[in-house]
Amino acid sequence: MNAILTLAPIFIFLAVLLGVGFFARQKGKTASGNFSNEYFIGSRSLGGFVFAMTFVATYSSVSSFVGGPGLAWSHGFGWVYYAAIQIISVMMMMGIAGKKMAITGRKIGAVTVIDIIRARYNSDILANISAVVIVVFFTAMMTAQYSGGAHLFAAAANIDYTTGLVIFAIVVVVYTTIGGFRGVALTDTICAIVMLLGMGVIGFTILNTSGGLSGIMEKISAEPAMLEVQSGGRLSVPFFLSQWLLIGICTLGLPQSLVRNLSYRNSHAQHRAMVYGTIVIGLMMIGMHLLGVLSRGVITELPAGKTTDSIMPMLIVQTLPSVLAGFAITGTLAATMSTVSSLLITASSSIIKDLWIRYAAKRDFQPNDGQIRRFSMIVTFLLGLVSLLIAIKPPSVIVWINLFAFGGLESAFFWTFLLGLFWKKANATGALLAMIGGTLSYCAAMAFRLQLGGSHQIVIGIGVSLILFIIGSLAGKPQDEKTLRLFFPEKF
């Protein structure tokens, strides 16, 4: 394979993303409103299609295009059934929390999800802990994305992992730092389209290389467990149900996706986005995991020393002509870069808007737009750099890092958002206990491999969080009427 021809589509793609980042910066300068409003939520100006694509691209990560399909190659069609629950993720986050967050956010001028939490619970302690939780788990997620992107670069160009990591990281950090949320949303849209096209190229390659669907199924059928829902007992019912909580229902607790509900233009844009987003996320999640199973017709054994994360890069590099290989890898990189950029901008907003500006206000210091601009870009860049350094020697299987961070965020935020938005009796005491107890119990369960009947540790995290939330809310001080009127105007 010609490395130059393989890298050409990739570098063209990276150059386009950088160009969009600079374009978004210029566009942002002419937008109305203050810098924070523009840099962190794009001045609430996203239309339906871009809103849907930034949602999809944020949710779809390297684990969706590398780690997940690799495990599907190992487990068979059972892993496709496992992934199917992700189709509801966009509908959950937009349809349940979306409109209420958007309406309330406009009333109070919210720029971050923590602005919503602070307004609902009137607690700076809760808001500060929320910001710390976001930064910690986002760093873990970015490490997974960096690792996946670097492995793809290394496979495509026959270069070492560290070189690929640096190239990949510099591009995504630069265009995110420069373009802010508007740049992230526009590049997310490009990335989502490239993901779909790349998925098509990979699908064509699998069918063409292995002699068609009948030839693939003949090879897969030689291992009956590959055809079973439970993969010969490797995927238990408790595992399925708990994983569906993790990547389906509880995605309502993911701050990096929920914050997008503050950015759309109007209700019409949101309704269109729900349709577009559900269709595209379904195509991506079912499509990529199905391709992972079908790739068994091309790659029948895992080479010594390799993990299942190597399946998709091996498939692309070994079977495609150079230019097409570069295009297919670009589709996978798009999933990685869109997630990193979204995590970066959300983590940066937590530090700038929810910690620094808030702290400055208490000290009677109001930073101007120029100061906020410079500090925002510095923090965004530094967060990307820290994740890059951690990613130099990451854990082995990308998908598990990603799912660990998913579970931590959901244990902290699922009930905080859901009950906060829809239960009048929710208060700061309940939310604080739930966030601390849920996060710590989840991390302890992961560290000591504690499980309930073979289920994922998210059951422990979510369960403990719910119990503590209810106890704290019933025992704590009731919320004041002004706050309740803001979030539940229909009750008054």
BELFEN-V883948 format. One record per backbone hydrogen bond with DSSP energy under -0.5 kcal/mol. NH is the residue of the N-H (numbers start at 0). CO is the residue of the C=O. E is the energy in kcal/mol with one decimal. If there is no record, write none. Layout:
{{NH | CO | E} {NH | CO | E}}
This chain:
{{2 | 0 | -0.7} {5 | 1 | -2.0} {6 | 2 | -2.5} {7 | 3 | -1.5} {8 | 4 | -0.7} {9 | 5 | -0.7} {10 | 6 | -2.9} {11 | 7 | -2.2} {12 | 8 | -2.2} {13 | 9 | -2.5} {14 | 10 | -2.3} {15 | 11 | -2.2} {16 | 12 | -2.2} {17 | 13 | -2.2} {18 | 14 | -2.4} {19 | 15 | -2.5} {20 | 16 | -2.1} {21 | 17 | -2.0} {22 | 18 | -2.4} {23 | 19 | -2.9} {24 | 20 | -1.6} {25 | 21 | -2.0} {26 | 22 | -2.7} {27 | 23 | -2.6} {28 | 24 | -1.4} {29 | 25 | -0.8} {29 | 26 | -0.8} {30 | 26 | -0.6} {30 | 27 | -0.7} {37 | 33 | -1.7} {38 | 34 | -3.8} {39 | 35 | -2.3} {40 | 36 | -1.0} {41 | 37 | -1.7} {42 | 36 | -2.2} {43 | 40 | -1.3} {44 | 41 | -0.9} {45 | 262 | -2.4} {50 | 46 | -2.6} {51 | 47 | -2.3} {52 | 48 | -2.5} {53 | 49 | -2.5} {54 | 50 | -1.6} {55 | 51 | -2.6} {56 | 52 | -3.0} {57 | 53 | -1.7} {58 | 54 | -2.0} {59 | 55 | -2.9} {60 | 58 | -0.6} {63 | 60 | -1.0} {64 | 60 | -1.0} {65 | 61 | -2.4} {66 | 61 | -1.1} {67 | 62 | -4.4} {69 | 65 | -1.7} {70 | 66 | -1.9} {71 | 67 | -2.2} {72 | 68 | -2.1} {73 | 69 | -1.2} {74 | 70 | -2.9} {75 | 71 | -2.6} {76 | 225 | -2.8} {77 | 74 | -0.5} {77 | 227 | -0.6} {78 | 75 | -1.7} {79 | 75 | -0.6} {79 | 76 | -0.5} {80 | 76 | -1.9} {81 | 77 | -1.9} {82 | 78 | -1.9} {83 | 79 | -1.2} {84 | 80 | -0.5} {84 | 81 | -0.7} {85 | 82 | -1.8} {86 | 83 | -1.9} {87 | 84 | -1.5} {88 | 85 | -1.5} {91 | 87 | -2.7} {92 | 88 | -2.4} {93 | 89 | -2.9} {94 | 89 | -0.5} {94 | 90 | -1.8} {95 | 90 | -0.6} {95 | 91 | -1.4} {96 | 91 | -1.0} {97 | 92 | -0.5} {98 | 93 | -0.7} {100 | 96 | -2.4} {101 | 97 | -2.5} {102 | 98 | -2.8} {103 | 99 | -2.3} {104 | 100 | -2.7} {105 | 101 | -2.0} {106 | 102 | -1.6} {107 | 103 | -1.9} {108 | 104 | -1.0} {109 | 104 | -2.4} {115 | 111 | -1.0} {116 | 112 | -2.0} {117 | 113 | -2.9} {118 | 114 | -2.1} {119 | 115 | -2.3} {120 | 116 | -2.5} {121 | 117 | -2.1} {126 | 122 | -1.8} {127 | 123 | -2.7} {128 | 124 | -2.4} {129 | 125 | -2.3} {130 | 126 | -2.0} {131 | 127 | -2.0} {132 | 128 | -2.6} {133 | 129 | -2.3} {134 | 130 | -2.2} {135 | 131 | -2.4} {136 | 132 | -2.4} {137 | 133 | -2.5} {138 | 134 | -1.8} {139 | 135 | -1.5} {140 | 136 | -2.1} {141 | 137 | -2.8} {142 | 138 | -2.0} {143 | 139 | -1.6} {144 | 140 | -2.0} {145 | 141 | -3.0} {146 | 142 | -2.3} {147 | 143 | -2.2} {148 | 144 | -2.6} {149 | 145 | -2.5} {150 | 146 | -2.2} {151 | 147 | -1.8} {152 | 148 | -2.1} {153 | 149 | -2.6} {154 | 150 | -2.2} {155 | 151 | -2.4} {156 | 152 | -2.6} {157 | 153 | -1.1} {158 | 153 | -0.8} {163 | 159 | -1.9} {164 | 160 | -2.4} {165 | 161 | -2.3} {166 | 162 | -2.2} {167 | 163 | -2.3} {168 | 164 | -2.7} {169 | 165 | -2.5} {170 | 166 | -1.7} {171 | 167 | -1.8} {172 | 168 | -2.5} {173 | 169 | -2.4} {174 | 170 | -2.4} {175 | 171 | -1.5} {176 | 172 | -2.6} {177 | 173 | -2.4} {178 | 174 | -2.1} {179 | 175 | -2.0} {180 | 38 | -3.4} {181 | 37 | -0.5} {182 | 178 | -1.6} {183 | 179 | -2.3} {184 | 180 | -3.0} {185 | 181 | -2.3} {186 | 182 | -2.5} {187 | 183 | -2.6} {188 | 184 | -1.8} {189 | 185 | -1.9} {190 | 186 | -2.9} {191 | 187 | -2.7} {192 | 188 | -1.9} {193 | 189 | -2.5} {194 | 190 | -2.6} {195 | 191 | -1.9} {196 | 192 | -2.1} {197 | 193 | -3.1} {198 | 194 | -2.5} {199 | 195 | -1.8} {200 | 196 | -2.0} {201 | 197 | -2.2} {202 | 198 | -2.4} {203 | 199 | -2.4} {204 | 200 | -2.2} {205 | 201 | -2.3} {206 | 202 | -2.1} {207 | 203 | -2.5} {208 | 204 | -2.7} {209 | 205 | -1.9} {211 | 206 | -2.4} {215 | 211 | -1.8} {216 | 212 | -2.8} {217 | 213 | -1.7} {218 | 214 | -1.5} {219 | 215 | -2.5} {220 | 216 | -2.6} {221 | 217 | -0.6} {221 | 218 | -0.7} {222 | 219 | -2.0} {223 | 221 | -0.5} {225 | 222 | -2.2} {226 | 223 | -1.7} {227 | 223 | -0.5} {227 | 224 | -0.9} {230 | 227 | -1.2} {232 | 229 | -0.7} {233 | 229 | -0.6} {233 | 230 | -1.3} {234 | 229 | -2.5} {235 | 233 | -0.6} {239 | 235 | -2.4} {240 | 236 | -2.6} {241 | 237 | -2.4} {242 | 238 | -2.6} {243 | 239 | -2.2} {244 | 240 | -1.2} {245 | 241 | -2.0} {246 | 242 | -2.7} {247 | 243 | -0.9} {248 | 243 | -1.3} {249 | 244 | -2.3} {250 | 247 | -1.3} {251 | 248 | -1.3} {252 | 249 | -2.2} {253 | 250 | -1.9} {254 | 252 | -0.8} {256 | 253 | -1.0} {257 | 253 | -2.4} {258 | 254 | -2.3} {259 | 256 | -1.4} {260 | 257 | -2.0} {261 | 258 | -1.8} {262 | 259 | -1.8} {264 | 45 | -3.0} {269 | 265 | -1.8} {270 | 266 | -2.6} {271 | 267 | -2.1} {272 | 268 | -2.2} {273 | 269 | -2.1} {274 | 270 | -1.2} {275 | 271 | -2.7} {276 | 272 | -3.1} {277 | 273 | -1.7} {278 | 274 | -2.0} {279 | 275 | -2.5} {280 | 276 | -2.7} {281 | 277 | -1.8} {282 | 278 | -2.2} {283 | 279 | -2.4} {284 | 280 | -2.8} {285 | 281 | -2.1} {286 | 281 | -0.6} {286 | 282 | -1.6} {287 | 283 | -2.6} {288 | 284 | -1.4} {289 | 285 | -2.2} {290 | 286 | -2.3} {291 | 287 | -1.7} {292 | 288 | -1.6} {293 | 289 | -2.5} {294 | 290 | -1.9} {295 | 292 | -1.9} {296 | 293 | -2.2} {297 | 294 | -1.8} {298 | 294 | -2.9} {299 | 297 | -0.7} {302 | 300 | -0.6} {305 | 302 | -1.9} {309 | 306 | -2.1} {310 | 307 | -1.5} {312 | 308 | -0.6} {313 | 309 | -2.5} {314 | 310 | -2.6} {315 | 311 | -2.4} {316 | 312 | -2.6} {317 | 313 | -2.6} {318 | 314 | -1.4} {319 | 315 | -1.7} {324 | 320 | -2.9} {325 | 321 | -2.3} {326 | 322 | -2.1} {327 | 323 | -2.8} {328 | 324 | -2.6} {329 | 325 | -1.9} {330 | 326 | -1.7} {331 | 327 | -1.5} {332 | 328 | -2.9} {333 | 329 | -2.2} {334 | 330 | -1.2} {335 | 331 | -1.5} {336 | 332 | -3.2} {337 | 333 | -2.3} {338 | 334 | -1.3} {339 | 335 | -2.2} {340 | 336 | -2.6} {341 | 337 | -1.7} {342 | 338 | -2.5} {343 | 339 | -2.8} {344 | 340 | -2.2} {345 | 341 | -1.8} {346 | 342 | -2.8} {347 | 343 | -2.6} {348 | 344 | -1.8} {349 | 345 | -1.7} {350 | 346 | -1.6} {351 | 347 | -2.9} {352 | 348 | -1.6} {353 | 348 | -1.4} {354 | 350 | -0.6} {355 | 350 | -2.9} {356 | 351 | -3.0} {358 | 354 | -2.5} {359 | 355 | -2.9} {360 | 356 | -2.2} {361 | 357 | -1.5} {362 | 358 | -0.8} {362 | 359 | -0.8} {363 | 360 | -1.5} {364 | 359 | -2.7} {366 | 364 | -0.7} {371 | 367 | -2.5} {372 | 368 | -2.7} {373 | 369 | -2.2} {374 | 370 | -2.5} {375 | 371 | -2.5} {376 | 372 | -2.1} {377 | 373 | -2.2} {378 | 374 | -2.7} {379 | 375 | -2.5} {380 | 376 | -2.2} {381 | 377 | -2.6} {382 | 378 | -2.6} {383 | 379 | -1.9} {384 | 380 | -2.0} {385 | 381 | -2.6} {386 | 382 | -2.0} {387 | 383 | -1.8} {388 | 384 | -2.2} {389 | 385 | -2.0} {390 | 386 | -2.0} {391 | 388 | -0.9} {392 | 389 | -1.1} {393 | 390 | -0.8} {397 | 395 | -0.7} {399 | 396 | -0.8} {400 | 396 | -1.1} {400 | 397 | -0.5} {401 | 397 | -2.1} {402 | 398 | -2.4} {403 | 399 | -2.0} {404 | 400 | -2.0} {405 | 401 | -2.4} {406 | 402 | -2.5} {407 | 403 | -2.0} {408 | 404 | -2.4} {409 | 405 | -2.5} {410 | 406 | -2.6} {411 | 407 | -1.5} {412 | 408 | -2.6} {413 | 409 | -2.4} {416 | 412 | -2.5} {417 | 413 | -2.7} {418 | 414 | -1.7} {419 | 414 | -0.9} {420 | 416 | -2.3} {421 | 417 | -1.3} {422 | 418 | -2.3} {425 | 422 | -1.4} {430 | 426 | -2.4} {431 | 427 | -2.7} {432 | 428 | -2.3} {433 | 429 | -2.4} {434 | 430 | -2.5} {435 | 431 | -2.3} {436 | 432 | -2.7} {437 | 433 | -2.4} {438 | 434 | -1.8} {439 | 435 | -2.4} {440 | 436 | -2.4} {441 | 437 | -2.0} {442 | 438 | -2.5} {443 | 439 | -2.5} {444 | 440 | -2.3} {445 | 441 | -2.3} {446 | 442 | -2.6} {447 | 443 | -2.6} {449 | 444 | -2.2} {452 | 450 | -0.7} {454 | 451 | -1.3} {458 | 455 | -1.8} {460 | 456 | -2.1} {461 | 457 | -3.1} {462 | 458 | -2.2} {463 | 459 | -2.7} {464 | 460 | -2.0} {465 | 461 | -2.3} {466 | 462 | -2.2} {467 | 463 | -2.4} {468 | 464 | -2.2} {469 | 465 | -2.4} {470 | 466 | -2.3} {471 | 467 | -2.7} {472 | 468 | -2.4} {473 | 469 | -2.2} {474 | 470 | -2.0} {475 | 471 | -2.5} {483 | 479 | -1.9} {484 | 480 | -2.5} {485 | 481 | -1.4} {486 | 482 | -2.0} {487 | 483 | -2.9} {490 | 487 | -1.9} {491 | 488 | -1.3}}
